[in-house]
Amino acid sequence: MEVAAWLREARAPATGTLRALVGTGTLGGALLLLQAWLLARVVATTVFGGAGLSASLPALGGLLAVFAARAGIAWLTEWLGFRAAAAVKLEIRSRLIRHVHAMGPVRLIGEQGGELANAIADGVEALEAYYARFLPQMALAALIPLSILALVFPLDWISGLVLLVTAPCIPMFMVLIGKGAEALNQRQWRRLARLSGHFLDALQGLATLKAFNASRREAALVGRLSEDYRKSTMAVLRVAFLSSLALEFLATVSIALVAVLIGFRLMWGDMSFQSGFVVLLLAPEFYLPLRNLGTHYHARMDAIGAAERMVEILEQPLPAGPRGRRRMTRARSVSVALQDLTARYDDGGPPALDGFSLDLEPGRTVALVGPSGAGKSTVVNLLLGFLAPVSGRILVNGEPLAALEPESWLAHVAWVPQHPHVFHASVRDNIRLARPDAGESAVVEAARLAEAHGFIEALPHGYDTVVGEGGRALSGGQAQRLALARAFLKDAPLVLLDEASASLDAGTEHRLGRAIERLAADRSMLMIAHRLATVRRADRILVLDAGRMVQSGTHADLIARDGLYRRLARDAGAPT
């Protein structure tokens, strides 16, 4: 969709407020006409009519009332503009977050977190001036000058003709200059998004950069990107200043022309002072809405540059995962059957899984092993609904997964990834992520079962200790045990485990092993194994290679046969 058209459609939540905003602006224009007429009458009566000040008191009182009313309308206009922009920003930001959430982790693999954050945070904020000022000003730029012309023409048709002829020059130059600035502005927003994304990635990977002595090189790169952004900003400002100069010059020359023509006719006696003074007071106000439109035209360019990325995000297709409406009733046990599944990440690309079948039964642990890229994570993505199979089907207790409501299905699944995310919150809240309404005793019991209670109690504030984003205050084993505590707290009948004991010391691995055995009891468990030593006790081991299942059996069966599993065990040095 065209970005400008998308911006116009996005104003729907604030349509009523924007109409009220235009109405208050129009009322302010009517008060402006009354103010000019009253002021001209006071001056004409007092200076040229020889009347005393007492004769002008009613008009002066009316002027004070007009001043107060215009001040109130100015405040109301700002308040309505803020309300309109806030409503639109809230709706757009909600749409973006919902869409990104619906895209899921598979679709977001190629996205930069910094660019997404910039679009949702700074990008949406850049739309405020467009909705609060530019859109209302477009209507006022037509209504107020027409109202002034309706008053000026009966008083002085010559001045009215000058205003009518010169007025189109301002928007014409505004559009001509603005077209060049629009391309510069869009390029500037793309640079800002790239800079934001790169800077966030650099901050998140700062420890790695320092470890490899690459922090200075990265700082130089950020400096170069910042300099590119500075230059693009200055280029946009140069065009903006040129636009303002042209608009101010045209408006000033036009007002001067009206003033000269009125002056000559007053000198010749062809025009009354009151009429000439009214026209002279209104001439600057006639061009003011057009000049304001030129000023706020840059808000439109900012909005188009910022919205370009938002439209790209919203137009990205959503994964065709389970979208059923049938709510799954709460079950204490779950049997899952994957039947002849074929899955792809890209249309037309090679299959990540090809004709794969698997049965998960309560109380049994099935392990998936194989080289990198064999399709192990694809199986998990299919079960979590992040990916839809091209062919085949998944049955849950005999029902098609595609027919089930995703939320009710995921309530039956506990996922323990290899690198669990720890949020910037207390240890208690990180565990309670699995069940926000869980009480203190349930949280502590889940931590005990996960072998995490001991190290949590040793933290400075126990369960109230706030850990940093990504669990920087915790070791890898501690973060894994927090993830296992979440799984125990959720108490789901199906557990998906992505090699929780990888890269851990022997003591931590032993404690995690005990916790995993407790977690597997009476549950259906699917384990992705990167180290073959962790799958020796699995009830069944499936060996994947290039998306196909090439072997199946227990550890003893597979190690006794010549095949991929035996070669993987030999290469890894695992005991046989």
Secondary structure, 3 states (H helix, E strand, C coil): CCHHHHHHHCCHHHHHHHHHHHHHHHHHHHHHHHHHHHHHHHHHHHHHCCCCHHHHHHHHHHHHHHHHHHHHHHHHHHHHHHHHHHHHHHHHHHHHHHHHHHHHHHHCCCCCHHHHHHHHHHHHHCCHHHHHHHHHHHHHHHHHHHHHHHHHHHHCHHHHHHHHHHCCHHHHHHHHHHHHHHHHHHHHHHHHHHHHHHHHHHHHCHHHHHHCCCHHHHHHHHHHHHHHHHHHHHHHHHHHHHHHHHHHHHHHHHHHHHHHHHHHHHHHCCCCHHHHHHHHHHHHHHHHHHHHHHHHHHHHHHHHHHHHHHHHHHCCCCCCCCCCCECCCCCCCCCEEEEEEEECCCCCCCCCEEEEEEEECCCCEEEEECCCCCCHHHHHHHHHCCCCCCEEEEEECCEEHHHECHHHHHCCEEEECCCCCCCCEEHHHHHHHHCCCCCHHHHHHHHHHCCCHHHHHHCCCHHHCEECCCCCCCCHHHHHHHHHHHHHHHCCCEEEEECCCCCCCHHHHHHHHHHHHHHHCCCEEEEECCCHHHHCCCCEEEEEECCEEEEEECHHHHHHCCCHHHHHHHHHCCCC
